[in-house]
Amino acid sequence: MNFKTNLSLLGTICATSAISTTQAADKPNIVFILADDLGWQDVGFNGSNYFETPNLDKLAKQSVNFTNAYMYPTSSPSRAAIMTGRQSFRTQCYTVPALEKGNANDNLFSRWTVESKHKFYSQPLNEAGYKLIHLGKWHVVGPNPDAEKKYPFKKKLKSYKNGDIKWVGKHKKDYQQFYPLGRGYHENVGGTWWGDPARGWKKGYNDPKGGYIAPFKNPFIEDKENDSWLTDRLTDDAIDFIKRNKKSPFFVNLHYYAPHRPSIPFSEETLKKYTNKSDSTTGQNGKSTKEMAAYATMVERLDQNVGRLLNYLDKSGLRENTIIVFTSDNGFNSYQSVSKNLRGNKGQIYEGGIKVPMLVNAPSFPKGKVITEAVCGLDLFPTFLDFAGIRDSYNEQLDGKSITPLLTEQTQSLNRPLFWQLSSNYKSKACSVIRKNGWKLIQFLKSGELELYNLKNDPMESKNLATKNPEVCQKLLKELQGWRSKNNVPLPPSSKVK
C-alpha cells in the first residue's frame, strides 16, 4: 500500500483503528527523535536568530508545528510519561530522584525505575510487526532497581559515583526487563540509567570529553574505530538499523543525549562563532558564557545529524512511507540558555521548564501548519498506536489523547485540559497544575497557595491573577481537585490541599 493512501486512512484509524496487526507491510515507518534539554525557542523555527538549525527549520516548513507542546520539568517523569502514556502519580516518577529536596513529610520520593506492570509503546508496536531500536538516553531504569521494591521511600534514591561501573554486570544479567530489550525493542544502543553521558568519566562534567567525545565509556555502546562524536555515532547506528530493516515497518527511538550537560563544544570554530553572536529577541546578548556557546554548538551538531538522517530517508525512497516526530523532554537548562519570552527553566513548572519544540512530519500531513492546541508527552503513546493502526486493539489505561485528529484536520481541538502532578520538591515546590483554554493554575500542595496565569496575554507568567480573577481561579481549582479525587492522586503527608 502506498503511504499516501495509507495516511488518507488515518482519519478512519483514529476513529476505528481498523487496520489489522497482520498487515505489517502496510504500516508506516516511525522515527521518533527526542532531544534532551532543548529549549522551546532554542531552534530557528520557533523564532531564534542565535541558534542555527537549518535542517530542523526546513523540516518545520514541511511539517505540523505544535507551538504549545508540553512535558514535565525534568527528564525522568517526561520519559516515563512518554513511554507509558501514564501520569506521574501512576508511575511514581515525579522528578529525577537524585535532584529531590526535603524529607518524606514534604515529598513522595520518586521511583527511578518504571515498573514492568506499565507497558511501553514499544511493546504493542513489536506485537504489530515493527522492528524497533532504541538509541541514546533511556533513564527509566534506576541504578539499583532492588532498592525500589518497597514504596513509598523514606529517603530519596541514591546513585553511583561518576566513573563507577560496578553495577554493569548486574544490569546486563538481572535487570534487562527494565531495559529496551525487555520492553519490546530488538536493539539498544546507549540506553541505561544514566541521565547524561559524562557518567562514565570520574570527573563527570569536568572531564574535557564528557562522554560526547570518543571513547564514550558507555557500557551499552560498543566502541568503534571511527567513533568521534556521540550524536554522530547514534545517528550512524540509526541509519544502519534502517538499512537492515527497511523491508519491514521500523520504529527508531532516537533519543539523543544532546544537548544535555556537560556542554562540550563540538569544535573551536563553532564555539567562537556563538561566543560572538547575539539575539535580542530571545535573550542571547552577545556576551554568552562559554557554556552557552558550547551548548549552541551541540544544538547545531544535533541539527546536522537530523539533516543527515532525513537525507538518507529521502535518497533511499523511505521518506514517503515514514512519519517523523521531533521534540524535547523538557525546557532548557539555565546554565546553557536563557529566554526573554518564557519564565523559568528546566526543573520549574513555569513555561520555560515545560514548553518544548515539537514537529510531526509525513507526506500527507499539512506542510508548514502551526497548531496552537496544547498537547503533551502523554499524547505520543496513543498517537503512535494510531499511526500503526492498532489503537482500538490496545486496552490498557492511557492518560493522553492521540493527536492524529489534529494532524488529519478532523478537529482543531482535543477538548480537554492538561494536568501535571509534582509530588516531590526540586526547583518548583510540590504542586498540581491544570492548563485549560489558555489559563494555567498552579496549586502548591503544602501551603495551598494558588497562582493563576493567562498564557495568551502573559506567556512570561509575570502576573498572578488568582485574586483578580476569582471566578476563573475557583472554576479551575474545582476541576483540578476533581481530577485528583477521581484518580485518587496520592499526596505528600504535609499537604494541606484536598
Beta strands, then each sheet from edge to edge (+ up, - down):
strand 1: 29-35
strand 2: 64-66
strand 3: 69-70
strand 4: 131-136
strand 5: 187-189
strand 6: 250-255
strand 7: 278-279
strand 8: 284-285
strand 9: 322-328
strand 10: 355-356
strand 11: 358-361
strand 12: 369-371
strand 13: 375-376
strand 14: 418-422
strand 15: 431-436
strand 16: 439-444
strand 17: 450-454
sheet 1: 5+ 4+ 6+ 1+ 9+ 11- 2+ 12+
sheet 2: 10+ 3- 13-
sheet 3: 7+ 8-
sheet 4: 14+ 15- 16+ 17-
end
